[in-house]
């Protein structure tokens, strides 16, 4: 007989409070009032128009854990060094990157982020910069100069960068001092997207020449494992997600290389499901947040458009144990 964890992918927690961001179907026992509780979330999310970036751009990067606190940096046309902060209502310009670049990797939060690698007019760069909420500081370079990577991490002290061009299977881990090469992706590619932590990350999409891929891989802190594919193969897409068990992937370029996508897919740790499209179809955009609360901004055709994804939270139910 299947147990609760087999069905839902997690165990029943015993805790003194309610989780701050429960997922649909999550159940926990609250010791404060001796109640078994569960979360109910709408199964239907939607994109809403947010405030535009101050600088329209593509090939930028982003960081942040929600659609009300995000950092956008780098990009093109021409290499950009502009950094902007989103507070859920508007974007504010902050201190610039030290090295202007595009096709940059980004991860972390709006107050503790990394800007990893990227492309310059003369070629790729290994430059790595750390954000402390006020300014950028150059720290140790990645081992392999590259652009169009995926990245994951919770702040500027711990991160994972993977894929990209060149060296499309290479994965490196950051420990707040230096980068170390770890297990390669199974599918060498560039233009992919990723999210999560250094012990639980997700990589999906990209191009494994000569065509785009739908391949998805999860990272467990040691190695990558191939799991269920995206429904639509594409590259230069964006995503948001807290770990390898949940993600929202959106935008991108279709396999023919001629059409940008508004398509959004949600990952539930087993498979991808198509959900509501972006209002503005685009690729080479940035994204951040979690599967229920994501943000997408910028992109090609060159735009300043920002969109907020929300899955409505319905409430917490209590269960009678008698």
GUPAKE-619675 format. One record per residue: residue in one letter; x negated, y, z of N, C-alpha, C in turn. Coordinates in steps of 0.1 Angstrom, whole numbers, plus 2048, in hexadecimal, padded with zeros to 3 digits. Layout:
GUPAKE-619675
AXYZXYZXYZ
...
***
This chain:
GUPAKE-619675
X7F87F48008008008007F780C800
X7FB8167F77F38237F77F682B803
X7EB8318097ED83A8147ED848810
X7EF8518197F08608167E486580E
X7D88618137CC86680C7CB8617FE
X7CF8557FB7CF84F7ED7D88577E4
X7E385B7E97ED8627E17E98717DF
X7E58787EA7E38867E97D588B7E9
X7CB8827EC7BD8857EB7B788B7F8
X7BF88C8027B989180F7C088B81B
X7BA88B8277C08858327C989083A
X7D188B8437D989484C7D089A856
X7CF8A78567C68AE8607CD8AF86D
X7C58AF8787CA8B38857C38C0889
X7CB8CA88B7C68D888D7CF8E0896
X7CA8EB89B7D18F38A57D98FE89E
X7D79008917DE90A8897E290587C
X7E790E8747EB90A8667DF90E85D
X7DC9078527D290B8497D5918842
X7CB92083F7CE92D8397D292D82B
X7CF9228247D29218167D6913812
X7E190D8187E48FF8157E88FD806
X7E68F18027E98ED7F47F78E67F5
X7FD8E57E980A8DE7E88098D07ED
X8128CC7F68128BE7FB8088BB807
X8008C580B7F78C38167FF8C2823
X7FB8B882B8018B68387F78B6843
X7FA8BC84F7F18BD85A7FA8BC867
X7F38B88727F98B887F7F48C4887
X7FE8CC88B7FB8D88937FC8D58A2
X7F08D58A97F08D18B77F58DC8C0
X7F68E88BB7FB8F38C38098F28C7
X8118EE8BD8208EC8BF8248DD8BC
X81A8D48BB81D8C68BA8268C38AF
X8238C98A382C8C78978248C288B
X82A8B88838248B487782A8BE86C
X8208C58658258CF85B81F8CC84D
X8268D18438228D08368248DD82E
X81C8DF82381D8EB81B8258E880E
X82D8F180A8358F07FE8318FC7F5
X82C8FA7E98289047E082F9027D3
X83390D7CD83A90C7C08319057B6
X8378FD7AD82F8F67A382C8FE797
X83290A79783191378B82992078E
X81E92278881692E78A81893777D
X81394377E81494C773809957773
X80595C7687FC967767803974767
X7FE97E76E80498B76F7F999576B
X7FC9A07657F39AA7617ED9B276D
X7E09B376E7DA9BB7787D49C7772
X7CC9CF77A7C69DB7757BA9D876D
X7B89E07627AC9DE75979F9E0760
X7959D975B7879DD75E7849EB75A
X77B9F27607779FF75C76F9FE74F
X7679F374D75F9F17417639E473A
X7699E672E76E9DB7267619D3722
X7629C67237569BE7207599AF71F
X7509A871975199971774499371D
X74398671D73797F72173298472F
X73B98773873898C74673A98074F
X73698375C73897976674097E772
X74497577B74D97A78674A971792
X74F97779E74E9707AA75A9747B3
X75E96B7BC76996E7C57719627C8
X7789627D37809577D878F9597D6
X7939647D17A19677CF7A39717C4
X7B09747C07B297E7B67B498C7BC
X7B198D7C97B199A7CF7A499F7D4
X7999977D178C99B7D57829947CB
X77E99C7C17769967B676B9A07B2
X76099A7AD7559A27A875299E79A
X7519A979174E9A77837419AD780
X7389A777872B9AC7757259A7768
X71C9B07627169AC7557209AC74A
X71B9A773E7249A673371E9AD727
X7269AE71C7239B470F7309BA70A
X7309C26FF7269C46F571A9CD6FA
X70F9CB6F57029CF6FB7029C9709
X6F69C870E6F59C271C6FA9CC726
X7029C772F7089CF73A7029CC747
X7019D774F6FD9D575D7089DA767
X7139DE76271E9E376A7239D8774
X7269DC78072C9D378A7399DA78F
X7449D278F7519D77947579CE79E
X75E9D47A77659CD7B27749CF7B0
X77C9C37B178A9C37B07909C17BE
X79A9C97C27A09C87CF7AF9C37CF
X7B39BE7C37C19BA7C17C99C57BB
X7C49D17BA7CB9DC7B47C39E37A9
X7B69E57AB7AE9EC7A279F9E87A2
X7989EB7987899E87977829F579B
X7779F47A376F9FF7A77609FC7A3
X759A0579D74CA03799742A047A5
X7399FA7A672F9FA7B17219FA7AB
X7179F67B37099F67AE7079ED7A3
X6FF9F17996FC9E978D6F39DE790
X6F39D47876E99C97876DB9D0784
X6D19CA7896C39CF7866BF9CC777
X6C49C07726C19BC7656CE9BB75D
X6D19C47546DD9C374B6DC9B7742
X6E79AF7416E79A373A6F599E737
X6F699472E70398E72B70297F72B
X70D97872A70E96A72B707965738
X70A96C74370496A75070D960758
X70695976170D95076A710958777
X71C95577D72095C789727953793
X7249557A072B94D7AA72A9557B7
X7329507C17339567CE73F95E7D1
X73F9687D974A9707DD74897F7D9
X7529877DC7509957D874699C7E1
X7429967EC73899D7F572B9957F6
X72A9897EF71E9817F071E9787E4
X71797D7D97189777CC70A9757C6
X70996D7BB6FD96B7B470096E7A5
X6F797579E6F79777906EB96F78A
X6EE9647826E495A77F6E195A770
X6D595C76C6D195A75E6D8964755
X6DA95F7496E196773F6D996A733
X6DD97372A6D797571E6D398471C
X6C79877176C39947136C1995704
X6BF9A16FF6BD9A26F06B19996EB
X6A79976F369C9906EF69C9816F2
X6A797C6F96A996E6FC6AE96D70A
X6AE96070F6B495D71C6AB962727
X6B19637336A996873F6AB95E74A
X6A295D7536A395575F6A695D76C
X6A896A76A6AA9747756B696F77D
X6B597078A6BF96D7946C097979E
X6CC97E7A06CE9897A96D99867B3
X6D798B7BF6E09887CB6E79957CE
X6F49947D16FD99F7D470199E7E3
X6FF9A97EA7029A97F970E9B17FC
X7169B57F27229BD7F57209CC7F1
X7139CF7F07109DD7ED7069DF7E1
X6FD9D67E06F39D77D56ED9C97D1
X6E79C97C56E09BD7C06D29BD7C3
X6CC9B17C76BE9B07C96B99A47C1
X6AE9A67BA6A899B7B36A29917BD
X6A59847BB6A09797C369996F7B9
X6969637BE68F9597B66969557A9
X68F95579E695951791699943791
X6A39407886A693278569A92C77E
X69891F77E68C91877868D919769
X69991876369A9187556A3924750
X69C92D7496A49397446AF93473A
X6BB93873D6C69347346D293C736
X6DC93B72D6E894272D6F493972B
X70093E72D70C93772A70D92A733
X70A92C74070A921749717920751
X71991675872491576371D917770
X72591B77A71F91E78772991B792
X72491779E72D9157AA7259197B6
X72D91D7C07279217CD73092A7D5
X72E92A7E27379327EB73293F7EF
X7259427ED71F94F7F07119507EA
X70995A7ED6FC95C7E76F19547ED
X6F494B7F76EA9437FD6EA9347F8
X6F49317F06F69237EC6FD9227DF
X6F791C7D46FD91C7C76F89117BF
X70090E7B46FD9047AA6FF90B79C
X6F59097936F690E7866F490277D
X6FC9017726FB8F576A6FF8F775B
X6F98EF7526FC8F17446F58FD73F
X6FA9027336F590E72D6EC90B721
X6E791671C6DE9157106D191D713
X6C69167116C390870E6C490071A
X6C18F37196C18EA7256CF8E772A
X6D88E37216E78E27246EB8D872E
X6E28CF7336E78C673D6E18CA74B
X6D78D374B6CF8D67576D88DC762
X6D68D776E6DD8DC77A6D28E0784
X6D48EC78A6CB8F17946D38F67A1
X6CD8F47AC6D38F77B96CB9027C0
X6D290C7C66CC9177CD6CE9167DC
X6C39187E46C49177F26C19247F9
X6C392F7F26C193D7F76B29407F7
X6A99377F269B93A7F16969377E3
X69A92B7DE6959277D169F91E7CA
X69D91B7BD6A59127B569E9047B4
X6A68FA7B56A18EC7B36A98E57A9
X6A28DE7A06A98D67966AF8CA79C
X6BB8C779A6C28BB79F6C88B3793
X6D28AB7966D78A278C6DE8A9780
X6DA8A57746DF8AB7686EE8A7765
X6F58B075E7028AD7597018A1750
X70C89974F70D88E74670E893737
X71589E7367188A37287118B1727
X7068B171F6FF8BD71D7078C7715
X7088D471A7118DD71470F8EC718
X7148F5711713903715721909713
X72391571973091C71873B915720
X73690D72A74090673374491073F
X74C90B74775091275374F90975F
X74E90F76B74D90677775190E784
X75390778E75790D79B7549027A6
X7559077B37548FE7BE7489027C7
X7428F87CD7378FA7D672B8F17D2
X7208F27D97148EA7D67158DB7D9
X7208D87E07228CA7E372F8C57DC
X7378CD7D67448CA7D07478D37C5
X7428D17B97448DA7AE74B8D37A2
X7508DC7997578D778D7518DE781
X74F8D777674A8DD7697548D875F
X7588E17567618DD74B75F8E573F
X7638DF7337628E67277548E9722
X7538F17187468F57127448EF704
X7388F16FF7358EC6F27298E26F3
X72C8D66EE7218CC6ED71F8CA6DE
X7178D26D87168D36C97178C66C2
X71F8C56B77248D16AF7328D56B2
X7388D06BD7468D46C07488D76CE
X7548DD6D17578E06DF75B8D36E6
X75B8D36F475E8C76FB7698CA706
X7708C070977A8C07147758BA720
X7688B57207638AE72B7638B5738
X7678AE7437678B375075E8AA759
X7558B076274D8A976B74E8AE779
X74D8A678374D8AA79173F8A7797
X73B8B07A072E8AF7A77318AC7B6
X72A8A27BB72B89E7C97208A27D2
X7178AB7CD70B8AF7D56FF8A87D0
X70189D7C86F58957C46F68927B5
X70288F7AF70388C7A171089079C
X71089178E71C894787724888782
X73188878373987C77F743881775
X74587B76974F87E75F75D87A764
X76688376377488176777D88475C
X78A88675E79488975379189674C
X79289573E7908A073679A8AB737
X7968B77337A08C27307A98BD725
X7B58C27247BE8BE7197BA8C570C
X7B38D070D7AF8D77017A08DA702
X7988D56F978A8D86F97878E66F5
X77F8ED6FD77C8FB6FA76F900701
X76A90B6FC75E91070276091F706
X75792570E758933712765936719
X76992C72277592E72A771932738
X77A93574177893974F780930758
X77C93176578392976F78392E77D
X78B92978678B92C79478E91F79C
X78791D7A778A9117AF7819107BB
X78690A7C677F90A7D27748FF7D3
X7778F47CC76E8E87CC7718DF7C0
X76C8D37C076E8CA7B477C8C47B3
X7858C77BD7928C07BE79D8C97B8
X79A8D67B67A58DF7B079E8EA7A8
X7A48ED79D79F8F87947AA8FD78B
X7A89097867B090F77B7A7913770
X7A890D76479F9117597A891874F
X7A29237497AB92C7417A3933736
X7A993672B7A393D72079A933718
X7919397107879317097899326FA
X78192B6F278192A6E478491C6DF
X78C91B6D579190D6D17869066C9
X7888F96C677D8F26C07798F76B2
X7828FE6AB77E90369E77590F69F
X7749156AB76C9216AD77292E6A8
X77F92D6A478593969E79093F6A6
X7959386AF7A193D6B779F93D6C6
X7A19486CC7A09496DA7AD9446E1
X7AC9406ED7B69396F47BC941700
X7C993F7017D094470D7D3938717
X7CF92D7127D39207197CD920728
X7D591B7317D191973F7D490B743
X7CA90574A7CC8F774E7C88F675D
X7D08EE7657CD8EC7737C88DE776
X7BE8DD77E7B88D07827BC8CD790
X7C18C07927C68BC79F7BE8B17A5
X7B28AF7A17A88A57A57AB89879E
X7B48977957B788B78E7B888E77F
X7BF89977B7C189C76D7C48AB76B
X7C38AF75F7C68BD75B7D58BE756
X7DC8C975A7E98CB7557EA8D974F
X7F08DB7447F28E873E7FD8F0746
X7F98FC74A802905751804912749
X80891D75080B9297487FF930741
X8019347357F693A72D7F3948732
X7E694C7307E295A7327EB963729
X7ED96F72D7F49797257EC97E719
X7DF97E71B7D69827107CC97770D
X7CD9717017C49666FD7B696C6FB
X7AC96570079E96970079495E703
X78896070077D95870477296170A
X76795B70F75C96371476196C71F
X76B96872777096F73276A96A73F
X76C97174A76896D758774969760
X77296176A77C95D77377795A781
X78095A78B77D9567987899537A0
X78894F7AC79494C7B579593D7B7
X7A19397BA7A592B7BC7B09277B3
X7B491B7B27BD9167A97CB91D7AA
X7CE9217B77DB9277B97DB9367B9
X7CF93C7B77CD94A7BA7C194F7B2
X7C194F7A57B695279C7B795F795
X7AB9637907AA9707887A296E77C
X7A79747707A097376479F98175F
X79398575979099375578699374A
X78799E74277E9A073778099572C
X77699572377798A71977699070A
X7769867017769896F37839856EC
X78998D6E478699A6DF7839A36EB
X7799AC6EA7749B46F57809BC6FC
X7829B970978D9BE71078A9C171F
X7929CA7257919CD73379C9C673B
X7A49BE7347B19B873A7AD9AF745
X7B59B17507B49A875C7C29A175E
X7C19957627CE98D7657CC986772
X7D79857797D897F7867E1972786
X7DB96778A7E395B78A7E8958798
X7F495579A7FA9527A78039467A6
X80293D7B080C9337B28139367BF
X8209397BE82793E7CA8279347D5
X8249387E18259307ED8339317F3
X8399257F48479257F9848924808
X84091C80E84091C81D83B90F823
X83C90F8308379038388438FC83E
X8448EF83D84F8E784284A8DF84E
X8538DD8588508D58638588C8861
X8528BD8668588AF86485B8AA872
X8678A487386B89D87F865890881
X85D88E88B85688188D85E877896
X86A87B89A8728728A387986789B
***
